[in-house]
Amino acid sequence: MKRLDAAFAALADPTRRAILARLSLGETTVMELARPFEMTQPAVSRHLKVLEEAGLIVRRIEGTKRPCSLAPTALNEIDQWLGMLRRALEANYDRLDAVLAEMEPSKEKDRR
């Protein structure tokens, strides 16, 4: 659950979401990630550290470069949690549909 909390906290920041969107296109370096933002490379690195600690990205060392990419299983825990919520909502809607279906015959009797 700590990992899920960390992932949602990381995703709460628009800059980090933009970084993830860029990484969805493929691996890139910290310098390339910093380019579209009005912030320093160290500031982007701090965002990357949060994303990495949340398990959303992976970084590796390649000489002087630090390429980043989305973690292969980055969204699994989030997806499972959202799936649980979807199933609960569907069950609620199914119950509501059943109640409304039972009410329909009552309305027709009242009209007569």
C-alpha positions as CSV (number, residue, x, y, z in Angstrom):
1,M,0.0,0.0,0.0
2,K,3.0,2.3,0.6
3,R,4.0,2.0,-3.1
4,L,0.4,2.9,-4.2
5,D,0.4,5.9,-1.9
6,A,3.8,7.0,-3.3
7,A,2.6,6.5,-6.9
8,F,-0.5,8.7,-6.3
9,A,1.6,11.3,-4.5
10,A,4.0,11.3,-7.5
11,L,1.2,11.5,-10.0
12,A,-0.4,14.5,-8.1
13,D,2.3,16.8,-9.6
14,P,1.6,18.1,-13.2
15,T,5.4,18.2,-14.0
16,R,5.8,14.6,-13.0
17,R,2.8,13.6,-15.1
18,A,4.3,15.5,-18.1
19,I,7.6,13.6,-17.5
20,L,5.7,10.3,-17.5
21,A,3.9,11.3,-20.7
22,R,7.2,12.1,-22.4
23,L,8.7,8.7,-21.2
24,S,5.7,6.9,-22.6
25,L,7.3,7.8,-26.0
26,G,10.5,6.0,-25.1
27,E,13.7,6.3,-23.0
28,T,15.4,9.6,-22.8
29,T,18.0,11.4,-20.7
30,V,17.6,13.8,-17.8
31,M,18.8,16.7,-19.9
32,E,16.3,15.9,-22.7
33,L,13.6,15.7,-20.1
34,A,14.6,19.1,-18.6
35,R,14.5,20.9,-22.0
36,P,10.7,21.7,-22.2
37,F,10.4,22.8,-18.6
38,E,11.5,26.1,-17.2
39,M,13.6,24.4,-14.5
40,T,17.1,23.3,-13.9
41,Q,18.4,19.8,-14.4
42,P,18.7,19.3,-10.6
43,A,15.0,20.2,-10.2
44,V,14.1,17.7,-12.9
45,S,16.3,15.2,-11.2
46,R,14.4,15.7,-7.9
47,H,11.1,14.9,-9.8
48,L,12.7,11.9,-11.3
49,K,13.8,10.7,-7.8
50,V,10.2,10.9,-6.6
51,L,9.0,9.0,-9.7
52,E,11.7,6.3,-9.2
53,E,10.9,5.9,-5.5
54,A,7.3,5.4,-6.4
55,G,8.3,2.6,-8.9
56,L,7.0,4.5,-11.9
57,I,10.4,4.9,-13.7
58,V,13.7,3.2,-13.9
59,R,17.1,5.0,-14.4
60,R,20.4,3.6,-15.5
61,I,23.9,4.9,-15.9
62,E,25.4,5.0,-19.4
63,G,28.7,6.8,-19.1
64,T,27.9,10.4,-18.3
65,K,24.2,10.0,-19.3
66,R,21.4,8.9,-17.1
67,P,18.7,7.5,-19.3
68,C,15.2,7.1,-17.8
69,S,12.3,5.0,-18.9
70,L,8.9,3.9,-17.6
71,A,9.1,1.0,-15.3
72,P,7.7,-2.2,-17.0
73,T,5.2,-2.8,-14.2
74,A,4.8,0.8,-13.2
75,L,1.0,0.9,-13.4
76,N,0.1,-2.6,-12.3
77,E,-0.7,-1.8,-8.7
78,I,-2.6,1.4,-9.7
79,D,-4.5,-0.5,-12.3
80,Q,-5.4,-3.3,-9.8
81,W,-6.6,-0.7,-7.3
82,L,-8.7,1.1,-9.9
83,G,-10.1,-2.2,-11.1
84,M,-11.3,-2.9,-7.6
85,L,-13.1,0.4,-7.6
86,R,-14.6,-0.2,-11.1
87,R,-15.9,-3.6,-9.9
88,A,-17.4,-2.0,-6.8
89,L,-19.1,0.8,-8.9
90,E,-20.4,-1.8,-11.3
91,A,-21.9,-3.8,-8.5
92,N,-23.6,-0.6,-7.1
93,Y,-25.0,0.2,-10.5
94,D,-26.3,-3.4,-10.9
95,R,-28.1,-3.1,-7.6
96,L,-29.5,0.2,-8.6
97,D,-30.7,-1.3,-11.9
98,A,-32.4,-4.1,-10.0
99,V,-34.2,-1.7,-7.7
100,L,-35.3,0.5,-10.6
101,A,-36.5,-2.6,-12.5
102,E,-38.6,-3.6,-9.5
103,M,-40.1,-0.1,-9.3
104,E,-41.3,-0.1,-12.9
105,P,-44.3,-2.5,-12.4
106,S,-45.4,-0.3,-9.5
107,K,-45.5,2.8,-11.7
108,E,-47.6,1.1,-14.3
109,K,-50.2,0.0,-11.7
110,D,-50.3,3.6,-10.3
111,R,-51.2,4.9,-13.8
112,R,-54.2,2.6,-14.2
